[in-house]
Amino acid sequence: MAYKKIPLFLLVIVALAFTSPVIAQTNAIKNTESALLRWTDEYPQEKVYLHFDKPYYATGDDMWFKAYITVGADHRLSGLSAALNVELIDALDSVKQSIKLPVVAGVAMGDFALSDTLKPGNYRVRAYTNWMRNFGTDYFFDKTISIGGTAANSVYTRAAYSYSATNGQASTTATVTFSDVDGNVYANKEVSYRVVINGKTLVRGKGTTNNKGVIPISFLSPANMQFKGGLIETRIKTDAKTTLEKEIPTKAISSSVDVQFFPESGYLVYGLPSKVAFKAIASDGLGTPISGNITDNSGTEVAKITTQHLGMGLFMLVPSDNKTYKANLTFADGSQRSINLPVPKQDGYELAINTLSDPDNVTLRIYAGGAVKGAEISVVSQSSGTICYAARDNLKDGAIFAKIPKSHFPRGIVQFTLFDAAGNALNERLAFIDKPDDLKLDIITPSLNLNTRQKVDLGIKATDDSGKGMVASLSAAVVDNTKVPVDASNEVTILSSILLSSDIKGYIEKPNYYFENISAETRRDLDVLMLTQGYRRFDWKSLLTGNMPAKAFEPEKSITISGRVHTGGNKPVVGGKVTLFTTKGGISYVDTLTDKDGRFAFRNLVFADSVRFVIQARTSKNSKFVDIELDNTKPQVVTVNPNGPNESLSDTTLSYLRSEKSYYQQQLKGGVGNHNILLKEVIIRESRQPLKNSSNRNGPGQANQVLKSDELDKFTCSSLDICLQGRILGVTFRNGIPYSRGGQMQIWLDGFQIDADILRSINQYDIGSIEVLRSPEYAAVYGAPNGLLLINTKRGGETVSINKYTPGLITYMPKGYYQARQFYSPQYGVSSTNAALADLRTTIFWKPNIVTDQDGKASVDYFNAGSPGTYRVVVEGIDTEGHIGRKVLSYTVK
């Protein structure tokens, strides 16, 4: 059912006296509505959600996903953007893979091939449109995904942490156990390690595991350090010829628990009843249980408290005049501490929202205390910029009450805000409006008991809340749940992402808990979550004063190649002819003319990734002696992982990796999959050729990115900075000087620092390699907060290319659209399929492009794998009205 806006009149039981102040207040509400309308019109809010085939992976796997891009409060599939950027980011915040996907009708399909030479660890998948970059990375889809090792890494770790304080410093000890995939420990083995906290190396060391495969690793850090993330890099010598690398996430550097209290209206007022929520967060970022009581300054107990879910809880408090309050808490380890509550105010309001007691209505209560009694106020509720309810009153009786039908709100987060007569925001309360599924999905299978390798015909039906069939874009994943166990409450789903986490600040632990098995308990827990989190989309002060964000990034409709043509003296070439050539699929070209500033642009281009272009420029008199300078698309900065508390590798993937071991060996024998032949005599790490002549203080190739001469020699450029434009992740060039992390980078040539403006004078054909050091972990040893470029030139015995620079001509390979692969599903009814081969698949079926017909129906078919077990089917999607649906079905395979 579509939600409705309530007309702007008072929905309270008290009568109104329409005096001048009330009329002025009407204008204030209209101003608020006008500001929101401008916001939604000029700054439509896109959201991105990625549906993956599995919750975690192993090296050698394929990672399949479908992207849903929505816009506005009704979550309709977006027609605003035609391109989506998707990145695979490692634990050191380095982008390992990056693709651009074409978006058609608000959806896109993609995949990452995870080579078995990829270093196992915690990775992030981040997705965003160019338009979303205007509003900050908080709005991006960003999910942590564990990628375990198969044959490429037979070492698995478990780490237990203990904490203490030493001379004003925090002391952390990680007790690390090394074992193989079957649990056999690596006893009496040499281990070297490095501890990296907040991007900086704190300690390096060596040791030997004991007879239980255990080694303690200790390090000190400043007691007041704000922990942002860390890891322990280890190298264990498993035998005389084999050394293996392993990264261990570090989630905390102390055992402290942070406890915060959240009055429902933001503050307490003497004499007014208030809900007070609280949240206890352990040093690893996860909720932890506490208990205790609330006492006033005379020692009288006024409330008992205990956590109800993931460190969160709630109690009622009516502050008495001149009283102060504190919480006396007991923690999980038995320790105790007292924390003062915020001091109540003499004058103010309490905004109370109840979404739980009445299934059909939201109950609104507003109380006034002290000198503000009788003052003009208004209350506005909005969802994604759309006003759902607005009212005004003078609170002459000290309180108002209203029941608002839930049908007037969309499903999801609604923000209630109280304003004074001048339009200043006074109080805010978030509430989650829960309704039955807007889009009901049903999965129809002939039986819930099937055989291995049996063909499965699945029917899918999508209906609205009235039973009417709906046209919907859906995706379906089938996995062997026996091999891929899932913590359903910890999943990131289309419901938890679009309806919950995309609109509120902060990390949300176990987001799908609130949607998996909805009950009175989960609704209460979700309401407490609303009290402890903040709204992230905008703040009222900026909105009402017209302080809107700058539109630095436009919605990407197609690919544009643009730049400037100038003479050797940097004068613009006016009216010059610029031609864009490509030989991909046959010779093709397009041309244009430069404007008065020498600028040109080729717009509305659509091409696949890795297409090389040749750009030729001539003056109006056909002279070729000009230079071409291409525009830089500023790369998106990689921020600290917002999902740090969710990092876990060994515990969640170990059973999966055991099953993948057999599958890996089967694929290797058949010559399929993302595999390489690995030699035991080398250190197993991400596959790299050794760098010649490297001057890197971290070691050759120890960098965020490495460009070699064979890559640079593919391009013809008038200067080195032009060759590097768009090819170095996280780096932009201005006037030939590289910038990263908001500042100028250092340039080092063969071990010596040089002036940055000399970069243009270096011949690209004399370069053997360029090492890009952007992250603090690599750049710290150079004292370079904004990173640096290490340029290593060719030496004797290496082939030095002649200078191939041709005036008026450059080659360019921009990022094009990635063409998603097709998921392979064996057809056992086809004679070419060898049924004698073992079928050990974990992802049984993946179908990202399901569209239901006018009756809401669709069908898919596939064959079960060769392993018995419980198979789990997940179907997610959005219909043409913006209704969101998800359905999970399990069946048995014998």
N, C-alpha and C positions, 0 to 999 in steps of 0.2 A: 504494500500500500504506500502511495506517495504521501509524504508528510506535508502539512500545511503551515503557512505563516499565520500567526494570530494578529488580527487588526490591533492597531496601537491604542487600545483603550484599557482601562483598569479592570483586572480580573480579580478583585478582592471583595470581601464581604462588607467593608466599610464604605460609607457614602463619601463622595468627593464634593468639596466646595470649590468651584472653578473660579478661583481668584487669580489675580495677575501672576503671582509666582507659579501657579500651576500652568498657566499659558506659556510662561517662559520655559517651564520644564518640558512642555510639549516640543518646543523648538530644540531643546537639548537632545531629546530622543531622536528628533528628525536629523539633527546634525550627526548623531551617532550612526543612524541608518545610512545617511549619505556617505559617511566615511567608509562604512563597510561595503557599500555598493561600489565605491571607487576602488577599494581594495580588490574585490572579487572581479571587477571588470578589467582593471589594469594589471593585476597581479594574480591571475588564476593559479591555483595551487595544484601542481602535479604531484602525484605519489607513484612510487614504483614498488612492485612486489615481484619477486622471482620464486616460481615454483620449481623445486629441484626433484630429480628422480629419487634421490636418497638423502639421508641426513648427514652422512659422512662417507669418505672415500678412501681408497688405497692408491698408491702410486701405480701407474699403468691403467687406471680406470679412465672412463669417459664420464665427465660431469655434464649432465643434460639439464637444461632449464628452459622455462618459458617466462617471459616478462609480461606483466600486466601494468599498463600506465593509465592511471585514472586522473580526472580533473574535477575540482569542485566538491561541494558538499554532498552531491548525490552520487559521487563515485562513478560517473559514466566514463567509459573508455575514452581516452583523450585523443583528440584530433589536432592538438596543438603542436606536438613534436613528431618529427618523422625519423628521428635517430636516437638511439640509446647507447650510452657508453657503459661497458661492463669490464671490470678489472678483477684480476686475481692477485691478491697482495699477500706477501709473506709476513712472518712474525717480526721482521725488522722494518716493516712498513715500506718495502720495496715492491714495485709493481712487476710481477713476473709475466703476466699475460694481459693484454688489453685489446678489446675488440669493439667495433662500432656495428651495431645491429640496425637494419632497417625496420622502422615501426610502421605497421599498416593497421589502421583502425584501432590503435591503442594497444596492440600486442606485438611481440617479437619472439623469435625462437633462436636459441644459441646453445653453445657447448664449449667446453674446454677439454682438450686431450691432456691428461696428466701423465707425462712421461715417467717411466720408472726410474729415471735419473733425478727426478725432482726430490729435493730434500724433504723428508717427512716432517710434519709439524702442524701448527695451527695457522690456517690461512683465512683470509677474508675475501668475500666476494662483494664488491661495491658496484652499485648501478645508479645511474643518474642521467637525466637529459641535460642538454646545454642550458635550457631555461632554468632548471632547478639550481644551477650554480649561482644564481643571483641571491639565493636565500640561505646559503651556507651548507656545509656538509652534514649538519644535524638532520637535514631533510632527506638525505640520500638513503637508499636501501643499503644496509651494511650488515652482513651476517658472517660470523665466524664459523668456519667449517674445518673439521679435523681431517687431515690427509695422512694416513698411516703408510708404513713401508711394507713392501712384499719381499721379493728376493733382493731388492736394492738395499734393504736395511733389515738385517735380522736381529737387531737389538731393540728391546723395549724397556721402558723405564717406569718406575713408580717412585714418587718423591713425597716424603713426609717432612713437614717444616716445624721447627721450634724457634722461639724468639726469646730474647733477653735484652737487657740494656747494659752497656759497658762504657763507663767514663763519658756519659753524655751521648753515646752513639748507640744506634740500634744494631743488635747482633742477630744475624739470621743463620741458621744451620739447616741445610737441606740434606736429609738422609736418603740417598739415591740407591735404588736397587736395579741392577742390570740383569736382564734375562732374555732368552730367545722367545719366539712366538708360542712355544709349548710350555713356557714357564721354567725351563732349565736355566739356572743362574750362571752368570759368568764369574766364577770364583778366581781370586788371585790374578786379576788382569790389570795391566797398567792403564790408567786413565789420566788424560790431561783435560783441563777445563778452563773456561773463561766465564765470568759472571758479568752480565750486561744489565744495568738498571737505568731506566730513563734514557736509553741510548748511549750511556757511557760505561766503559769497562771499569769495574770496581776492583777486580782481583783476577789473577791468573794463577794456576797451580797444577800440581801433579800428585798422584797418589795411586794406591793399589786397592782393589776390592778385597773384602775379606772372604771367608769360605762360604758366605751366604750371598755373595755378589753385591755387597753393600759398601758404599764409600760415603763418608760425611764431607760436605762442602760448606764451609763457613765463610761469611763475609760481613763487613761492617758498613754501615751507611749513616749519614747524619740523622740524628733523632728527629729533626724537624723537616726532613725531606718529604716533599709531596710526591708520593709514589704514583707513577703513570704507567708503568709496565716494565717487564724485564724477562730475561731468560738466562739459562745456563747452557752454554755450548760445551759439549763433551766430545772427546775422541777416545774410544776404547780399543785397545789392541786385543782382538779376540784370538788371534794366533800369530805365528811368526810372520805371516805374509799379509795379514788383513787388519786394517784399522778402519773402524766405522765411526761415523759422526752421528750425534744425537742432540737435539735441542729440547730443553725441558722448560716449560713456561713457569715463571715465577709470578705468583699472583699477589704477594704481600711481602712486606719487610717488617711487620710487627703484628702483635696479637691484639692490638687495641680494637675496641668496639665503639663506633660512632652512633650516638643516640640523639635523635632530633624529635621535637614535638611540634605539631601542626594544628593550632586551633582552626576550627572550620572556616572562620571568616578571616583568618590571618592574624588575629590578635584576640585577647580576652578583654571583656568589659565587666567592671564590677556590677553585680546584680543580674547579669544576663546569662541564661543557660547556654552552654556551648559544648559541642563535641570536640574532643581533643584527640587527634590521631598521633601515633608515634611510630618510629621506624628505627630498628636497631640493625646496623650494618657492620659485619665483621671486616677485618682488614683485607680479606680477599674479595670484598665487594658484594658478598652474598648476605642475605638476611640471617639473623641468628636469634634464638629464643631468649627472652628476658622475662622477669617477673618482679613484682614489688608492690609498692603502694604510693599514694600521693598524700602528703601531709602539709598542713599550713604552718605558719611561723610559730604557732603555739605547740606544735607537735601532734595536733589532732589529725587522725586519719580521715580523709574525705573520699578516697576511692582506692580500690584495689586494681592492679593492672597485670595483664599477662598477654603475651603475643598470641594472636589467633592464626596468623599465616605468614611464613617467610619473614619473620622479624617485625611484622606490623601488628598493630592493635589499636584499640579505641576505648576511651572512657568519657563520662559526662562530668562536667564541672560547672558549678555556679559560684563564681568568686564572691566572697564576702568583703565588704568595705575594709580597706586598709590591711587586708591579708595578703601575704605572699605565699608561694607554694613551691614545693620541690618534690622530685621523684626519687624514691629510695629503691634502688635496683639491685637485683641479683642476677649474675650472668651464668652462662652455661658451665663455666669452669669453677663456679662457686664464689668467685670474687664479687665484691659489692662496691657500689658507688652511688653518690647522691648528685642529682643534677637539678639546678634551679629552673623552674618554668618561667616563661616570659611574664613580666610584671603586668597585671591587668591595667587597663586604662579607665579613667573616670568617665570619659565621654566617648561614645562610639556606637557602632551597629554590630549586630550579629545576623548573618545571612545563613539560614538553615534550609537545607534541601533534603528531601526524603524521596528516594526513588524505589524503596523496598516494600513499604507496607501496603501500597495500593498497586495492583497489577496494571491498572488502566490510567493512572494519573501520577503526576509529579506534585508533591506537596511543597509549597514555598512558604516560609515564615521569615519575617524580618522584624527584629527587635531594635529599639532605640533606647540608649541609656544616657543619663546625664544631660548636659546642655543641648544635645542635638535633638531632643524630643521636640516634635512639631516642625522640624526642618523639612524642606522639600527634598525628596529623593526620587530616583527612578531605578528600575531594574531592567536589564536587558539580557536575554539569553541568545546565544548565537552558536552556529555550527559551521565551521569552515567559511565564515564570513556572511552567512545567511541568517538574518534575524528570525528566530522562531517564536519569541515572546518578548513583549515590552510593556511596562506599566509604570505608573507614577502615583505618588501619594505624599501627604505631609506628615504622616506618622504622629498625628496629634494625640492618638490614643496609646502611643508607644509600641504598637505592634500591628502588623497586617498578616493576613493569611490568604492563600490562594491554592486552588487545585487546577492544574494545567493538564489537559489530556495528552497522553504520550503520543497519540497519533499526530500531534503537531510537530513532533521532533523526528529527525532521522535516527536510525540506529547508529550508536557510537557516542563519542564524547561531545558534550554540550557545555559551554562556558556560561555561567551565570555571573553577572557583574553588577554591583551596586554603585550608582553615581550620585554625587551631590548636585545642587541646583546649577553649579557652574560647569558641570560636565566632567568633573574630576572623578576618576575611578577610586572607590573607597575599599570595597571588598570583592573578593573573587572566589568562586567555588566551581570546581569541575564535577560533572556528574556523567555517569555512563547510562545511556538510555538503552535498555535491553529489550529486545523484541524477538519473537520467533523468526527463524531464518527468512530473510526477504526472498531468497532464491532457494527453493527446496530441490535438492538433487537426490535422485534414486538410482541405484545400480542394480540391474536385474541380471542374474546369472541362473542358468538352468539348474544348478545344484551347488551346494556349499561343500560337497565332497567330490573331488575330481582326482584324476590320475596324472602321473608324470607324463610329460610330452603330449598330453591330451589337448586338443583344440578347445579354446574357450571363446564363447560368443557372449560378449557383454552388451547389455542394453543400458542406455543412460536416458533418464528423463529429467527435464528441468521445468519446474512450475513455479508460479508465484504463490502468494499466501491464499489465493482463492482457488488454486488448482488449475489455473490457466497455463497452457504450455507457453514457454518463453524461448525466444531465440537467444542463445548464449554461446560465448566463446569459452571453451573448457580445455583442460589438460588432464591427462590421466597417467599415473605411474603405478606399476605393479612390481613389488619387490618380494623376495623370499624373506619373510619376517623372522624365520628361524636363524638365518645367517646375518640378517641386518636388524637386530633388536632396536626398538624405538622407544624412547621416553616421550610418550605423547604429550605430557604436560609441558615439556621443554621445547617442543617444536615451534618454529616460526611458520605460521600458516597465513593464508590469505586473509582470514578474519582478524587474527591478532596483529598482523602488520598494518593493514589498511584502517581498521577500526580503532586500534589502540596505540601501538608504539609509534606510529608516524605522526601523532598529534601531541604527545606529551614528552616532557624532558626526562632525561635520565634512563639508566639501564633498567629493564623490566625482567625480573627473574621469572622463569617458567611462564611465558606469556600465554601459551595455549591452555594453561590450567583454567583460565576464566571462560573458555569456550568449549572445552572438550566434553565435559559432563556437567551441564549447567544445573545448579541447584540453589536453594536458599543460601547455603553456605558459600558457594562460589560468588554469588551476587553480593553478599556481605563483604567478602574479601576484596572484591573488585571496587566496592564503594570506598573501602579504606585506602586502597591504592590511589583512587582519585584524590583523596585528601592529602596524600603524601607526595604527589607529583605536581609539577607545574606545567601550564599550557605553553607550548613552544611556538605557535604560529606567528603571533605578533604581540606587541604590548600596546595598550590603549593610548598611552601618552604619545607615542610616535604616530599612531594611526590618526588620532584626533587633531594633532598639530600639523598633519600633512607631511610628516617626516618619513617619506617612503624610501625604500632602498633603491639605489641606482640600478638601472637596467643595463648592466655591462654585457649580458649575454642574451641574445635573441633566441627565440625558438628555432631549432634547426629543422628546416624543411627539406634541404638537400645539401650537397657538398659544394663549397665555393673555393676556388683557387684565385687568390688576388695578390696584388703587390704594386710595386712602383718601378718605373723605368727612368733611369737618370744617366747623365753623362759622367765621364770620369771626374768632372768637377762638381758632381752632385747636383747639377741643375736638372729640373724635370724635363723629360722628353714629352712634348705636347703633340697630340695627334699622331703618335707613333702606332705602328701596327704590331700587335702581339698575337702570336699564333700558338695554340696548344695542340701538340701532336701526341698520339699514342699508337703503338703498333699491336696492342693487345687485340687479338681477334681480327687482324687486318688493319691497315693504315686508316686512321680517321683523324680529323682535325676540326678545330673551330677557331675563329679569330675575332678580335675586337680592337678598338682604338683606345689609346690613353686619353685622359682628360687633361684639364689645365694644370693639374698638379703631377702629371705623369702617372696617374693611377689607372689600374685596369682591374677587371674582375670577370671571371668565368663562373656564372651561377647556374643553379639547377642541374648540377652534374650528378650522375649516378654511376658508380663503378665499384668493382670488387676491390678488396684489399690487395696490396702488393702489385698494383698496376703502376708502371713507370711512365711518366710523361716527359716530353721534351717541350720546353717553352722557348720560343724564338721571338726576339724583339728587333724592330727596325725603326729608324726615324721616318718622318714623313717623306724624306728624300731617299729612303731605302739604305741608309747607312747602318752598318752592323756594329759600329763602335759605341755600344751602350752597355750599361750594366742593369741586370734585373735583380730586384730585391723583393723577396716574397714576404707576405705578412705572416706574422707568428700567431698561432692560436695558443694562448696561454694555457699550459697544462694545469690540470687540477692537482692541488697540493694533497699529499697523503697525510692525513691527520692521525693522531693516536687512536688506536683501536677502541671504539666506544663500547665494545662487547667484552672487554677484558675479563670480567667475572665469569663469563661463560666458557672460558678456555679449558679444555680437557681433551687429552688425546688417548692415552693408554687404556684408561678404564672404559671408555665408551666404544672403542674400536677393536679391542684385542680379539674378541670372539669373531668379529667380522674378518679380521686379518687372517685368522686361522683358516677360515673357509676360502679366503682369497688366495692363499698360498697354493692350493691345489689348482684353482682356476688359472692362476698365473702360469704354473708349469704346463698346463694344458695348452694355453695360448702360445707360449714360447715354442713348444714343439710344433704347433701348427703354423707358426710364423705370422700370427695375427696379434692385434693389440698394440698398445703404445710402449713397446719394449725395446731394449737394447741389450746386446750381449755384454755382460759385465765381467771384468777380470778380478779375481780375488787379490792379486798382487798389488792393487792400487788402493788408495784411500777412496772409499765410496762417498761421493758427494755429487752435487750437480755437475753434469758433464761439462768440462771446460778444457780447451787446449791451453797448454802453458803459454804465458805471455813472455815474449822476448823483450829484453832490455827494460823491463818494468822497474821504475824507481819508487813504487808504492811502499810506504813505510808499514802498511798493514800486511804486506805480502802480495806478490803478483796476482792480479785478478781479484783481489779482495775489495770489491767495489759494488756500488748499486747497479752499475751498468758498464759494459765494456764494448767499445766500438773498435773493430780491427780494420786494417788497411784494405782488405778485400771488400768490406762494406763501403768504405769511403770512396774507393776507386770506381764504384758503380755510377757515381754522379759527377757531373761537370758543373762547377760553381766558380763564380768570380772571386770568392773569398771563403775562408774556412768557416766563418760564422754562418754564412748562407747554407753551406753544406750540412751544418749541424742543426739548423732550424727544423723543429718538428721531429727530430730523431733522438733527442735526449729527453727522457721522461723527467718532468718536474723542473725543466730549465727553459727559460726564455732569453731572447737576445734583444738588447736595445743598443742601437748604434755600435753593433759588433761586440758588445760586452755581455757575458752571460750572467743571469740573475737566478737565484733560487732561494726559497724560504723568505722572500721579500727583500733580499739584499744581494749585493754584488758578490760573485764567486771569485775565489783565487784561481790563478792560472800558474801551473808548474810545468816547466819544459825540461825534460831529462834530469829531474831532481833539483832544479833551481826555480825559485819563484820569479815570475816576470810580470811586467805591467799588463793589465788586462787588455789594453787597447792594441797590444802587439799581436793579438790573436789573428787579426785580419791579414797580417803580413806573413803568416806561416803557410808554406805550400802544402796543400793537402796530400800531395803525392810523396812527400818526405815523411809522412806519419806512419809509424808501425801500429800504434794503438792509442786510444784515448780511454782512460779510466775515469768514470764519473763517481765522485764521492759526495753524496748529498746528506746521508743520515749522520747524526752525531756520532754513531758508533765508529764510522770510518773517518769522519772529518776531524774528530777531536784531537788526534795526534798531531794534526797540522795547525791547531788553533784557528780553525776556519768555521765560524758559526753558520755561514751561509753555503758551505760546501766548496768544492774545488774541482777543476779539471786537471788531470795528470796526463800530459802529452808525452808519449814515448816515440822518438824518431827512429827511423830505420838506420841500421849500422852496416859495417862492412860485411859482405857476403850476402846481404839481402838485396833484392831487386828494387831499385828506386825508379818509379814510373816517371816518364817525362811529363812535363806540365801540359795537360790536355785542355787547359782553359781556352775557350773560344768566345770572343766578345759577342754579346747579344744572344747567347745560347746557354741554357742550363737544363739539367735533368732534375726531376723531382718525383718522389714517391710518397704522396700523402696517404693518410689513413683512409682507406675506402671501407665499404660495407663488407662485413664478414658474411660468408655464405654458410649457413648452418648445415651440418651433415644430417644424414638420415639415420635414425636408429635402426640397427639390424635386428630382426626377429626371425629365427629359423622357421621354415615351413616344412614340417615333417611329412606333409602329404606330397611333397615334391621329391622326385626321384634323385635329384642332385644333392639332397640333404642327407648326410651320412648319419643315420640313426645309431650307428655303433659307437660313435664318438661320445665321450662324456659331455653332458650339458650341465655345467656348474654355475650358470649365470646367477647373479644376485639381483640385478635389475632384469626382471622378466619381460617387461614391456614398458615403452614410453611413447606416448602419443600427445604432442603438444598442440595440435591444430584441429581439435574437435569442435564442430559447430552444429548445434541442434537445429532442427527444422522448425517450421511454424507451429508444429504441435509439441515442440520441446523435446523431440526424440533424436537420438543418435545411436549408432552401434559401432563397436570395434571388435576385432578378433585377434587372437594370438595363440601361441602354443606354450604350455607350461614347460618349465625346465626339467632336467632329469633328476632333480633332488626332491624327495618328499619333504613336507613341512607345512607351515602355515604361511600362506601368501596374503599380502596386504595390498588392497587396491585403494588409491587415493585419487579422487576427482575434485578439482577446484575450478572456479571460473566466475565470470561476471556476465550478466545478460545485458541487453541493449538499453535497459532502463537504469543500469547501475546497481542492480541487486547482486549481492555477493553470496556465493554458496560454496560449501565444502561437504564432501561425503567420504566416509571411510568404511570399507567392507573387507572382512577377512574370510578366507575359505581354506579348507584342508586339502592338501595334495598327498596322495598315498602312492 
